[in-house]
Amino acid sequence: MKKKIIALISGAVILIIAAGSIYGKSESGHKEGEPDVVGTFSVNRDENITVVANRGHIEDREAFARELLQMYKDDSFYSTKFSTDRGYATSLDMNIYLWKEDITE
């Protein structure tokens, strides 16, 4: 009897955690002004990432590039977390788009 209650409570906790993580990561459209990674792949230790700027235009490209590099160093992109298990990237290539819809164009 106790095993059934424990199993039931454990199952409910797992479902609540899963629902919370899914709800917390739901995409709510554009986050105006907040850059985010939408794609990434690595070849050896060379990192290639696709970034959406989530803004209509980029006024100061150099400052924006520095911001993206800092976000990469801090691993502070919303949708992607980078692993350093194999060491740090030896090179970084970024493809930057203003909006996610621009990727297909």
Buried (B, 14 or more C-beta within 10 A) or exposed (E): EEEEEEEEEEEEEEEEEEEEEEEEEEEEEBEEEEBBBBEBEEEEEEBBBBBBBBBEEBEEEEEBEEBBEEBBEEEEBEEBEBEEEEEEBEEBEBEBBBEBEEEEE
